[in-house]
Amino acid sequence: MDTPSATPPIWGVPEWPPGWHVSVVDETGSTNADLLAAASAGAPDRTVLVARHQTSGRGRLDRRWEAPPGANLLVSLLLRDVPEHPHVLTQRVGLAAIAACTEVAGVKPALKWPNDLLLGGVKLAGVLAQAQLGASPAVVVGVGLNVGWAPDGAARLGDGVQPLRVLAALLRAYDALPADVWFPYRERLATIGRQVRVELPDGVVEGRALDVERDGRLIVVDDCGITHRFAVGDVVHLR
């Protein structure tokens, strides 16, 4: 893994794929929060907000997500075509992020259930979805991807990689995915077949991850042979 660097990459603005409405700002509190507010105000499908710096970025379990200004890709996508199982949107964005990393940086990340990208077994990116229900439903999917900087114990794409070029590749890859992403998601999910620890608010379950169902639940068989199905949880891959 590269040694983390705080040197910001070049932020050239590429040509965006058709159908996406992309805005880039220098700083905001949270791109997810901004797009949830924009969704309530009627923002169109496929509105995208990128920030060079976030002051209140959050990951899963309300963990703080920080990076030096300009170093990484901090972006949210507003999606109004919400499927029966909204988690499919995070799967699609995760798969698109993998394809973008491969195209731009020549690396092949894997997925950790439900929504992390791993490179060399350590975290490269997180994907977090938040839903707005009601008469005009929408899902906002946020991505924090380490490009030019990573915290200790995490991975990054490397020096000289442009975050907006990664985003443009991600949007193109999203459009190129098939309608049903369950099979490609399972193929890239490094969690399947692994010994895992699933951390829950009320305890911990350890066992072997067998599969992921179409509704997004992870199937784990514990050491007593009991099958568990998790819709949410924080997964640790065990060695």
N, C-alpha and C positions, 0 to 999 in steps of 0.2 A: 504494500500500500504506500502511496506517495506520502511524504511528509506534508502536513497541512501548511498552507500558505495563505496569507491575507491579502495578497496582491490581486486587485480586481482585474478580471479579463476585459477585453475590449467589448463595448456595448454597441456594436453596429446594429441598426434596425434592418432586418431582412424583409423580403416580400412575404406577406402572410398568405396562407392558402385561402381560396375563396370560401365565403360563408362564415368566416370567423371575424369577430369584431374585437380587435386587440387594442388595449390602451396600456401605455407604460408610464408609470409615475416614479419620481425619485424616492418618495417615502410615504408610508401610510402605517396605520396601526396594524391592520390585518386585512389582507386581500379577501379572505373568506367573509369577514364581517362586512366589508364594503360591498361585495357582490350580493350578499343576502339582502342588504338594504336596497341595492339596485334592483333585485328581483321583485321586491315589494313595490317598487316604483314603476315596474313594467319593462325593465330592461329585456332585450330580445334574447332568444336562444343563442347559445354559442358566444355570449359576451365573455371576454377574457381580460383579466386585469393582472398586470405584472408590476411588481415593486422592486426597485433596486435595493430597498431596505425596508424591513418591517420592524416596528417598535413593540408590537404586541402579538407576534406570531405564535400560534399554538399548534401542538401536535396531538396525538392520541393521549387520553387520560389527562387532558389539560396541561400537558408538559410544554414548557416554554421552548420555542424554536427561534434561535438567534444565529446571525451570521454577519460578518463585516459588510458594510455597504458595498454593493456592486459585485460581491464575490460569487453569489450563487443564484440559482433560478428559484424565485419565490413567486408563484403564480396561482391563480384560481380561475376555474372555468364554470360558467353558469350554463346548465343544461336543462332544458324544459321538456325534452322528450324522455319522460321518466318511465322506465319499464316496471313490470310487476314487482320485480325484486330490485330495488334501487341500488343495491350493492354492486350490480353488474356495471354500473357507471365507474365505480372505483377500479374494478377489474380492467375495464377498457382503458382507463387512463394509465393504470400501471403497466399494461402491455404496451401501450403507445410510448410510454417513457423508456421502457427497455429498448424498443426499436430505435428511438431517438439517440440513446446513448451509444448504441451499436453504430448507427450511421455517422454520428458526429465525432465520437471519441474512440471507436473501434473496440469497445468493451461489451461484454455480454452479461449484464446483471441477471440475477434470479429474483424471484418473489418469495417473501416470507408472509404467511397468512397473518392478517388479512390484507395488508396494504403497504408493506415496506419493500423497497428495492435493496438487495444485497449485492455487494461486489467483494469477492474474496472472502465471503462469509460475514462481512460486517456491513453496517447500514450505509447506504448511499443516498437514499431518498425515503420520504414518507408521503403517503397520500391520505388525506382526511376529507371525508364528505359530510356535509350538513344539508339537511332537507328543509324546504319550506313547503308546508302543506296548505290546503285550502282550494279556492276556486281556480287559482293559477299556479299549480305546483311547479317546483323547480328543485334541482339539486345543485349545490355548489361543491365542486371538487377542488381542493387545494393540494398543491404539490410543493414540497420543499426539497430541492435536489442540490446536493453538494457538487459544485462545479470547480471553483478555484480555491475553496477553503472547506475544511472539515474539522469538527471537534476531535479531541483525542478518542481513539478507538473507532473512528468512522472512516469511510472512504470518500474520495472525490474523483471527478473526471480528470483533472489535471490543469496545468498552466496553459494559457493561450486558448482555451475553449470559450466560445462566446455563449453566454446563457440564452440570448434570444435566438441564436441559431439552433440550440437544443429545443427551444420551444417551437420554432417553426417546424422542425422535424417531428416533434411530438404531435402537433396538430395534423400534419400530413398522415402520420402513421395511424392516428385515431380514425381518420376518414377511410383508411385502407383496410381496417379490421373487418372481419365478417360479422354478420348480424348476431350470430351465436358465438360468444367467446369462451364458453365453458371449457371446451377441449384445449385451446391454446393456453388458457389460464392454468389449468391443471398441469399441463406440460412444463410450464415455467415455475410452478410452485415448488420450491425446494423443501417446504415443510412436509410434504407427503413422503412417508416412509421413514421419517426421522423420529428419534426419541425427543419428546418435547415436554416442557413445563408450561401449563396454561395457568396464568395468574388471574384470579377473579377477585372481586371485592370481598367475597366471603370465604376465600380459601384458594388452594392450589391443587391442580390435578396433574400428575405425571403419567406419561404413557407413550404409545406409538401412534403417530398421526397416520391414519389409513387413507383418507380421501377427503374431498370437499364436495358437498352436495350442490345441486343447482340453486338452492336458495341461499347459498353462501356459507352454510354451517360446516364447521370442521369436525370430522369424525375422529375421535381418539379412543383407543382401547387402553385402559389403565393396567397396572401390574396385576390386578385381581381378575382381569378378563372382562371388566364391565365397560360397556360402550357408552361414550359420552358424545353429545352433539352440541357444539358451541356456536352460538350466533355472534357472541362478542367475547373478548378476552385478550390478554396480552401474552403472546407466545414467545418462549425462549427455546431456541434450538439447543439441545444438549449434545455433548460429545460422546 
